[in-house]
């Protein structure tokens, strides 16, 4: 009968392949997220200024949100794959929860990004105030979930800084975590309090966070199987046969 060691030997290549696949999708999503936010104009707390921002540069607005939507979808795919690895990336309940939150929040914010790139843009250009306000309220509700996405990244980055072996240097992981928290604060300031400076913080910090997740994803894509088997929790007692 196969032993636990035999099962582990067979599962290691599969785990490694999943981690690499998840890393590729995370890297792709990160690059697209960085590009999308680099194109995103600073958000305006004033509704009239918000409409003018879209109407004056609709192509830029549509491109930013379309690219961001694709990037967040890639994040969701990467997160789903990572959850199946059974590696140190999901070894504790709180990190596993963070990955699950990342998936759900990425999909919800993708919906908002698509709405902003289509209906809201058309309404702003046509001057249809009622349509614009209605769909803006819908998009804002879904966009608020981006706060959960940022917190999930902060938890994942913090775990990476404390785990071993590390995919990115400790200092880089902490920068990723701090950037995610800063983006969270900036988003609250601009959309919750109405402070325009918060918009710049939100965009800038999200770009920094995206650069870290890109580095993290590339590291996962290039990792070896031993990087994940070596970091598992030690087991006690002799291996028992698997029936």
C-alpha positions in Angstrom: 0.0 0.0 0.0 1.3 3.5 -0.7 2.6 5.4 2.3 2.2 9.0 3.2 5.7 9.6 1.9 4.8 8.1 -1.4 1.7 10.3 -1.6 3.8 13.4 -0.8 6.3 12.5 -3.5 3.5 12.2 -6.1 1.8 15.4 -5.0 4.9 17.6 -4.9 5.1 18.0 -8.7 1.4 18.8 -8.9 1.7 21.3 -6.1 4.7 23.0 -7.7 2.8 23.2 -11.1 -0.2 24.8 -9.4 2.0 27.3 -7.6 3.8 28.2 -10.8 0.5 28.6 -12.6 -1.0 30.7 -9.8 2.2 32.9 -9.9 1.9 33.5 -13.6 -1.7 34.7 -13.3 -0.8 36.8 -10.3 2.0 38.4 -12.2 -0.2 39.1 -15.2 -2.9 40.6 -13.1 -0.4 42.7 -11.2 1.1 44.2 -14.4 -2.3 45.0 -15.7 -3.4 46.5 -12.4 -0.3 48.8 -12.4 -1.0 49.9 -16.0 -4.7 50.5 -15.2 -3.9 52.6 -12.2 -1.1 54.5 -14.0 -3.7 55.5 -16.6 -6.4 56.3 -14.0 -6.9 60.1 -13.5 -6.9 61.3 -9.9 -10.5 60.8 -8.6 -12.5 63.9 -7.9 -14.7 64.1 -4.8 -16.9 66.7 -6.6 -19.5 65.0 -8.8 -19.4 67.7 -11.5 -15.7 67.5 -11.7 -15.9 63.7 -11.8 -18.2 63.9 -14.9 -15.9 66.4 -16.6 -12.9 64.2 -16.0 -14.6 61.3 -17.8 -16.1 63.4 -20.6 -12.8 65.2 -21.3 -10.8 62.1 -21.7 -13.1 59.1 -22.3 -10.5 57.0 -24.1 -8.2 57.2 -21.1 -11.0 56.4 -18.7 -12.2 53.4 -20.6 -8.7 52.0 -21.2 -7.8 52.4 -17.5 -10.9 50.6 -16.3 -10.9 47.9 -19.0 -7.3 47.0 -18.3 -8.0 47.0 -14.5 -11.0 44.7 -15.0 -8.8 42.2 -16.9 -6.1 42.5 -14.3 -8.5 41.8 -11.4 -9.9 38.8 -13.3 -6.4 37.4 -13.6 -5.9 38.0 -9.8 -9.1 35.9 -9.2 -7.8 33.1 -11.4 -4.4 33.1 -9.6 -6.1 33.2 -6.2 -8.3 30.2 -7.1 -5.3 28.2 -8.2 -3.3 29.1 -5.1 -6.1 27.9 -2.9 -5.7 24.4 -4.4 -2.0 24.1 -3.7 -2.0 23.0 -0.1 1.3 24.8 0.4 2.5 27.3 3.0 0.6 30.0 1.1 -2.6 28.6 2.6 -1.2 27.0 5.8 -3.1 29.1 8.3 -6.8 29.9 8.4 -6.3 33.7 8.2 -4.0 33.5 5.1 -6.4 31.1 3.5 -9.2 33.5 4.2 -7.2 36.4 2.7 -6.8 34.5 -0.5 -10.6 33.7 -0.6 -11.4 37.4 0.1 -9.0 38.4 -2.7 -10.9 36.2 -5.2 -14.4 37.4 -4.3 -13.4 41.1 -4.0 -11.5 41.0 -7.3 -14.6 39.7 -9.1 -16.9 42.3 -7.5 -14.6 45.2 -8.4 -14.3 43.8 -11.9 -18.0 44.3 -12.3 -17.6 48.0 -11.2 -14.7 48.5 -13.6 -16.8 47.2 -16.5 -19.7 49.4 -15.6 -17.4 52.5 -15.4 -15.8 51.7 -18.7 -19.2 51.3 -20.5 -22.4 52.7 -19.1 -21.0 55.4 -16.9 -18.7 56.7 -19.7 -21.5 56.8 -22.2 -23.7 58.7 -19.7 -21.0 61.2 -18.9 -20.4 62.0 -22.6 -24.1 62.3 -23.3 -24.8 64.3 -20.3 -27.4 61.9 -19.0 -27.4 62.8 -15.3 -30.0 60.3 -14.1 -28.3 57.4 -15.8 -24.9 58.5 -14.6 -25.9 58.9 -11.0 -27.8 55.6 -10.9 -24.9 53.6 -12.3 -22.3 55.5 -10.3 -24.1 54.5 -7.1 -23.9 50.9 -8.3 -20.2 51.1 -9.2 -19.4 52.9 -6.0 -21.0 50.1 -3.9 -18.9 47.5 -5.8 -15.8 49.6 -5.8 -15.9 49.8 -2.0 -15.1 46.1 -2.0 -11.6 47.1 -3.3 -10.9 47.9 0.4 -11.3 44.2 1.2 -9.0 43.4 -1.8 -6.3 45.8 -0.3 -6.6 44.2 3.1 -6.3 40.8 1.6 -3.0 41.8 -0.1 -1.7 43.3 3.1 -2.3 40.0 4.9 -0.7 37.9 2.2 2.3 40.3 2.0 2.7 40.3 5.7 2.6 36.5 5.8 5.2 36.3 3.1 7.5 38.6 5.1 7.2 36.3 8.1 7.3 32.9 6.3 10.2 30.9 5.0 11.6 30.3 2.5 10.6 33.7 1.1 9.6 34.4 -2.5 10.5 38.0 -2.1 12.9 39.7 0.4 11.4 40.5 3.8 11.8 44.3 3.2 9.9 44.0 -0.2 7.1 42.1 1.4 6.7 44.6 4.2 6.6 47.4 1.6 3.9 45.5 -0.2 1.9 45.2 3.0 2.4 48.9 3.9 1.5 50.0 0.4 -1.8 48.1 0.5 -2.7 49.7 3.9 -1.7 53.1 2.5 -4.0 52.5 -0.5 -6.8 51.5 1.9 -6.3 54.8 3.8 -6.1 56.9 0.6 -9.3 55.3 -0.7 -11.2 56.1 2.5 -9.9 59.7 2.5 -11.0 60.5 -1.1 -14.2 58.5 -1.4 -15.3 58.5 2.3 -14.1 61.9 3.6 -13.8 63.8 0.3 -10.2 64.8 0.6 -8.7 65.0 -2.9 -5.1 64.2 -1.8 -6.4 60.8 -0.8 -6.9 59.9 -4.4 -3.3 60.5 -5.2 -2.3 58.3 -2.3 -4.7 55.6 -3.4 -3.4 55.5 -6.9 0.3 55.7 -6.0 0.2 53.2 -3.2 -1.8 50.7 -5.3 0.8 50.9 -8.0 3.6 50.2 -5.5 1.5 47.3 -4.1 1.0 46.0 -7.7 4.7 46.1 -8.3 5.2 43.9 -5.2 2.5 41.4 -6.2 4.1 41.2 -9.7 7.5 40.4 -8.1 5.7 37.9 -5.8 3.9 36.3 -8.8 7.1 36.0 -10.8 8.8 34.5 -7.8 6.1 31.9 -7.5 6.3 31.1 -11.2 10.0 30.5 -10.9 9.9 28.5 -7.7 11.1 24.9 -7.1 9.1 22.2 -5.5 11.5 22.1 -2.5 10.6 25.7 -1.7 7.1 24.5 -0.7 7.7 21.1 0.8 10.5 22.4 3.1 8.2 24.9 4.7 5.4 22.6 5.7 4.6 22.1 9.4 6.7 19.3 10.8 4.8 16.1 11.4 5.2 13.9 14.5 5.1 10.2 14.7 5.8 7.5 12.1 4.0 7.7 8.8 0.9 5.7 8.6 -0.2 3.8 5.5 -2.8 5.5 3.3 -5.7 3.2 2.5 
